[in-house]
Amino acid sequence: MVRKRNYQTIRPRDYHATMKTLIIGLGNPILGDDGVGWKVAQEISRQLPVTDSQSPVEVDCAALGGLSLMEQLVGCQRAILVDALETGQGPEGSVRVFPLEALPNPSAGHSTAVHDTSLTTALEMGRKMGLDLPASVTVVAVEARNVYDFSEELSPPVAAAVPIAARAVLDELKRAV
Amino acid sequence: MTQRITIDPITRLEGHGKIEIFLNAEGDVANTYFQIPELRGFESFCVGRPVEELPLLTNRICGVCPEAHHMAGAKAADAVYHVDPPRTAKNLRELLYSAFFVTDHTTHFYALAGPDFVMGPDAPVAERNILGVIHKVGLEIGGKVIQARKYGHAVIEMIGGRKIHPCTSIPGGLTKGTTEDQRKEILEMGKWAVEFGQFSLKLFNDIVLGNKTYVDLILGDIYTHRTYYMGMVDENNHVNFYDGKVRVVGPDGKEFVKYEPKDYAQHIAEHVEPWTYLKFPYLKGVGWKGFTDGKDSGIYCATPLSRLNAADGMATPLAQAEYERFYSTLGGKPVHQRLATHWARLIELLYAAERWVELASDPETSGPNFHAAPAEIPTEGVGIVEAPRGTLTHHYHTDERGVATKVNLIVGTTNNYAPISMSINKAARSLIQKGTVVTEPMLNMIEMAFRSYDPCFGCATHSLPGQMPLEVTIRNADGEIVEMLKRN
């Protein structure tokens, strides 16, 4: 049996229990408006005061879902996910903030073709396994339609939403958990 | 009666797997169409980029198997520059790739395939997921799955520089090596992975092979197609994921062709149907005969089961013993039953873990020569690896500066588009007769067909909630919708 060691990413938060909040911009940075989460995360990094390894806030970008995303959240007390969302409700570029529980959870049937499970199911599994996962996960979603064409540019309405979404994340940070 | 339907691009953007089923006047199935949202414009997006960027760009196509794109891209870039990476580089790449295979196959079996068998295909949908498996088999399973993924990601990060989208493979090798200490650490993790592979096969043996209902389900006709099979093999015709020649065997199991990656275009062509954006690859040497199996149809399959069928064995001892047991249990080679793919996947998992140990045991792996500088004028190159979901081909053309002028990719799942369509058609025919539509079981049968292939359609986007809903529309002979099934 292998000796127990932490093979998580070697990042500051693995070594500092002060880490409180993780902000992750999600999406695919080369798939048009699907990359909006990354752009918002970069904007937040610019606006936040320079962080050191003791900072209670960490900003990251990822192109993940399901189990892999859950594994990223291990060790933080609060997570804010920024992502494109395609609901067809509301105009492109509209920004909404809601708890993860408000997302539909289609993994009940783990239907069709996605090679994983939903984040909600993954989090439930992780908690069952006794992993140190945040009690609260908030989603900041930007309504987007153009997420099927390769491009590194955001469409104008979605690009206009970047500062608004960044502001929403920073407002969320100020709220007491 | 064949009715052509055109897909409105608007509907494509919903990100649904859409299945259209047309009935004839008697109420039986006339045709089925399986349409998928396909991402557009990747090849043109790559044109004008330096070729060494392509292993980084292409691994962004997909959040599921970026490692496969990174490796195929790196090998194509090696070929473009006519450079042969040194042994240390090849070892490191294949080591990373073996760890990736363990991780990916683990996720598939426990999160996707397992629930059908552990909970049973008739179990309520809400229970057929990884949580159901943990509930039924015990928490220990969940812990092992998390651990396997953790080790896999640790190796990918140590060698590939990043946990998810590796970035260290460049033309001629890698940007960095590993230390002796890291190699030993990777070796220890690999030993654990071998035990985990054995554990997974024992679980499959106890739960699936020990249950006559499941064995009958696997051996039943509904998911059986007698097609050609493709897979990469080494010089001994043993399965290899990272390097070798592509071998294709016929429905009779005899070798049909074996080719070097650079010659792929001589053997593979792509058929276009008017109702879908995705093409259907087929064997040029046989020809396209429509959605039918058998020796005269050029449809082939590229999956874990295909790789086992296309090879003469496994290169590592424990996996070889399992390989022999697989074929003796299922009545000889080749095996045509698609549900056996789940078993084949676990045999591959064990092989990948053994290979992980082999490569991490080689002192060369932590050697200093991890890169050979390209010295020739770049032209064009092909890189092929086996992605978990099938043979993955990257083909790059560049100008004399190494800037991409043309890019062609055949991704793992695309190989299987025709077989998947056939499986769906069979499932529909078996459950729809004389206008009677059995809804819930049909969705389950179609999902099970999907899952054995583990398709990865349009997986480059993962907008929340991050799963592709399935939509089935059934139309009568007049084209009117008689039933619409949706699973979100």
Contacts between the chains, C-beta under 8 A, distances in Angstrom:
chain1	res1	chain2	res2	distance
A	1	B	192	7.3
A	2	B	188	5.1
A	2	B	189	6.3
A	2	B	191	7.5
A	2	B	192	4.9
A	3	B	188	8.0
A	7	B	150	5.3
A	7	B	151	6.5
A	7	B	153	7.4
A	7	B	154	3.7
A	7	B	189	7.8
A	8	B	150	7.4
A	9	B	157	6.7
A	9	B	163	5.7
A	26	B	462	7.3
A	26	B	464	7.4
A	27	B	462	7.4
A	27	B	463	7.3
A	28	B	60	6.0
A	28	B	63	7.0
A	28	B	460	5.5
A	28	B	461	6.1
A	28	B	462	7.0
A	29	B	60	6.8
A	30	B	45	7.1
A	30	B	57	6.6
A	30	B	60	4.9
A	31	B	39	7.1
A	31	B	60	7.8
A	31	B	460	5.6
A	31	B	461	5.7
A	34	B	460	7.9
A	34	B	461	5.1
A	34	B	462	7.7
A	34	B	463	6.1
A	62	B	164	7.1
A	63	B	60	6.7
A	63	B	63	4.9
A	63	B	66	7.9
A	63	B	164	7.0
A	63	B	165	6.8
A	63	B	462	7.0
A	64	B	63	6.1
A	64	B	164	6.2
A	64	B	462	7.5
A	65	B	63	6.5
A	65	B	462	4.5
A	65	B	464	7.9
A	65	B	466	3.9
A	66	B	111	7.8
A	66	B	466	6.4
A	67	B	107	6.4
A	67	B	111	6.9
A	67	B	149	6.7
A	68	B	63	7.9
A	68	B	149	7.9
A	68	B	164	6.5
A	71	B	146	7.7
A	71	B	149	6.9
A	71	B	150	7.5
A	71	B	153	7.5
A	81	B	464	7.5
A	83	B	463	6.3
A	83	B	464	4.9
A	84	B	463	4.7
A	84	B	464	7.8
A	85	B	463	5.9
A	85	B	464	5.5
A	86	B	13	7.9
A	86	B	14	7.8
A	86	B	15	6.8
A	86	B	463	5.2
A	103	B	464	6.0
A	103	B	465	4.9
A	104	B	465	5.6
A	104	B	488	6.3
A	105	B	465	6.8
A	106	B	465	6.0
A	106	B	467	4.5
A	106	B	469	6.1
A	106	B	487	7.6
A	106	B	488	4.8
A	107	B	129	5.7
A	107	B	467	6.1
A	108	B	125	5.5
A	108	B	126	4.5
A	108	B	129	6.6
A	109	B	125	4.3
A	109	B	126	7.9
A	109	B	128	6.9
A	109	B	129	7.9
A	109	B	443	7.7
A	109	B	447	7.0
A	109	B	487	5.1
A	110	B	111	7.0
A	110	B	112	6.0
A	110	B	115	7.0
A	110	B	128	7.0
A	110	B	129	5.1
A	110	B	130	8.0
A	110	B	467	7.5
A	111	B	443	7.8
A	111	B	447	5.9
A	111	B	467	6.9
A	111	B	468	7.3
A	111	B	469	6.4
A	111	B	470	4.7
A	111	B	487	4.6
A	111	B	488	7.6
A	112	B	17	4.7
A	112	B	447	6.6
A	112	B	450	5.6
A	112	B	467	7.7
A	112	B	468	4.9
A	112	B	469	7.2
A	112	B	470	4.4
A	112	B	487	7.9
A	113	B	17	5.9
A	113	B	36	7.7
A	113	B	450	6.1
A	113	B	455	4.8
A	113	B	456	6.6
A	113	B	457	5.0
A	113	B	459	7.3
A	113	B	468	5.1
A	114	B	459	6.7
A	114	B	466	6.7
A	114	B	467	4.7
A	114	B	468	5.4
A	115	B	64	4.5
A	115	B	104	7.7
A	115	B	107	6.7
A	115	B	108	6.4
A	115	B	112	6.9
A	115	B	454	6.3
A	115	B	456	5.9
A	115	B	459	6.9
A	116	B	64	7.4
A	116	B	107	6.3
A	116	B	111	6.0
A	116	B	112	7.8
A	116	B	466	7.7
A	117	B	111	5.0
A	117	B	112	8.0
A	117	B	129	6.1
A	117	B	130	5.6
A	118	B	465	5.8
A	118	B	466	5.9
A	118	B	467	5.7
A	119	B	464	7.7
A	119	B	465	7.6
A	119	B	466	6.4
A	120	B	465	7.9
A	121	B	129	5.8
A	121	B	130	6.7
A	121	B	131	6.2
A	124	B	131	6.0
A	125	B	130	5.7
A	125	B	131	5.9
A	125	B	134	6.6
A	125	B	142	5.9
A	126	B	146	7.5
A	128	B	131	7.4
A	128	B	134	6.2
A	128	B	139	6.6
A	128	B	142	6.1
A	129	B	139	7.0
A	129	B	142	4.9
A	129	B	143	5.7
A	129	B	146	5.6
A	131	B	146	7.2
A	139	B	464	6.6
A	141	B	464	6.7
A	144	B	463	7.1
A	145	B	13	6.5
A	147	B	13	7.8
A	147	B	15	7.9
A	147	B	461	4.9
A	147	B	463	5.6
A	148	B	12	7.3
A	148	B	13	5.8
A	148	B	15	7.7
A	148	B	37	6.3
A	148	B	39	5.6
A	148	B	40	6.3
A	148	B	458	7.2
A	148	B	461	6.5
A	149	B	39	7.5
A	149	B	40	5.3
A	149	B	41	5.4
A	150	B	39	6.7
A	150	B	40	7.2
A	150	B	41	4.6
A	150	B	42	5.0
A	150	B	45	4.0
A	151	B	41	7.8
A	151	B	45	7.3
